């Protein structure tokens, strides 16, 4: 375990992670892969599809233990997870979905969180009565309801239109800044990573390895179009050079 006061919120070492394919071949996804996150920052993990991003998240949150290596978290770490799909219980109301995730949270606290995410008028609705954007807000609220030390998000805005994705990303950034929760966001959207992250981690090669680390030097609210364009061009060049 990391000692108290250590600024590193998460340390991952995957010596080897492999799958057996349908035809019996062994496909190595991660090899001698290490990742360290700084506490209180938003980190974006960016890379092409099929390069092990979701596999790495599953290892971090404990859903995949079939690997050689270790995941080190400070004592008492609580992980909030937002999956690619909202995964809400359809027979439960929005409020009940939140209560199931955070049974010790007061209804007042849950209502306040829902209000922050524009859900205060939907607490008594069932998931089937929500739009996809609203359902994704509920999934985010559910992850935050447990007051996590580590927030992990797997393509949380995928399949949303660009305007709604930007709005939800802004709401996420505001919540993270207010709570100070360490955040790891997996995305294939370079623009999204630049808008949200303090630090961008680029994956390439097979098995996957970190091919670039980029600190976003401009605060989110001070981001300029010119800086974003230059950063995007740099990321694109690194990913293209290390695509195989």
Secondary structure as GFF3:
##gff-version 3
##sequence-region A 1 244
A	DSSP	beta_strand	8	20	.	.	.	ID=ss1
A	DSSP	beta_strand	26	38	.	.	.	ID=ss2
A	DSSP	beta_strand	42	46	.	.	.	ID=ss3
A	DSSP	alpha_helix	53	60	.	.	.	ID=ss4
A	DSSP	beta_strand	68	73	.	.	.	ID=ss5
A	DSSP	beta_strand	79	82	.	.	.	ID=ss6
A	DSSP	alpha_helix	94	101	.	.	.	ID=ss7
A	DSSP	alpha_helix	107	116	.	.	.	ID=ss8
A	DSSP	three_ten_helix	127	129	.	.	.	ID=ss9
A	DSSP	alpha_helix	132	145	.	.	.	ID=ss10
A	DSSP	beta_strand	150	154	.	.	.	ID=ss11
A	DSSP	alpha_helix	162	179	.	.	.	ID=ss12
A	DSSP	beta_strand	182	187	.	.	.	ID=ss13
A	DSSP	alpha_helix	190	196	.	.	.	ID=ss14
A	DSSP	beta_strand	199	204	.	.	.	ID=ss15
A	DSSP	beta_strand	209	215	.	.	.	ID=ss16
A	DSSP	three_ten_helix	220	222	.	.	.	ID=ss17
A	DSSP	alpha_helix	225	241	.	.	.	ID=ss18
###
